[in-house]
Amino acid sequence: MREELIKLLTGICPEVDFENEKALIDDGLLDSHAVLSILAAVSETYDVEFEADDIMPETLNNIDSICILVQTLLDRKAS
């Protein structure tokens, strides 16, 4: 899933190094428009819905935290 997400996110924000950056939100690499675009793409690609508590800076700050978020959403959907 990690590589698939990197490809998806890079398509949205090609100027961001999703594979190596560790502070996407904290360092201001993703603005609100980019975050909304990412959430929409993830929602559509994985057929998941976000709850308000899911959308926190720490859940979107790097590719590892985004992978955990997506897996959590998939697990929630399956149960």
TAHUHU-V126990 format. One record per residue. N is the residue number from 1. RES is the residue in three letters. SS is DSSP state (a for helix, b for strand, c for the rest). PHI is phi as a letter, one per 40 degrees, with the letter a starting at -180 (* if undefined). Layout:
n: [N/N]
res: [RES/RES]
ss: [SS/SS]
phi: [PHI/PHI]
//
This chain:
n: [1/2/3/4/5/6/7/8/9/10/11/12/13/14/15/16/17/18/19/20/21/22/23/24/25/26/27/28/29/30/31/32/33/34/35/36/37/38/39/40/41/42/43/44/45/46/47/48/49/50/51/52/53/54/55/56/57/58/59/60/61/62/63/64/65/66/67/68/69/70/71/72/73/74/75/76/77/78/79]
res: [MET/ARG/GLU/GLU/LEU/ILE/LYS/LEU/LEU/THR/GLY/ILE/CYS/PRO/GLU/VAL/ASP/PHE/GLU/ASN/GLU/LYS/ALA/LEU/ILE/ASP/ASP/GLY/LEU/LEU/ASP/SER/HIS/ALA/VAL/LEU/SER/ILE/LEU/ALA/ALA/VAL/SER/GLU/THR/TYR/ASP/VAL/GLU/PHE/GLU/ALA/ASP/ASP/ILE/MET/PRO/GLU/THR/LEU/ASN/ASN/ILE/ASP/SER/ILE/CYS/ILE/LEU/VAL/GLN/THR/LEU/LEU/ASP/ARG/LYS/ALA/SER]
ss: [c/a/a/a/a/a/a/a/a/a/a/a/c/c/c/c/c/c/c/c/c/c/c/c/c/c/c/c/c/c/c/a/a/a/a/a/a/a/a/a/a/a/a/a/a/a/c/c/c/c/c/a/a/a/c/c/a/a/a/c/c/c/a/a/a/a/a/a/a/a/a/a/a/a/a/a/a/a/c]
phi: [*/d/c/c/c/d/c/c/c/c/c/c/b/c/c/b/c/c/c/b/c/b/a/d/c/d/c/g/c/b/c/c/c/c/c/c/c/c/c/c/c/c/d/c/c/b/f/b/b/c/b/d/c/c/c/b/d/c/c/b/c/a/c/c/c/c/c/c/d/c/c/c/c/c/c/c/c/c/c]
//
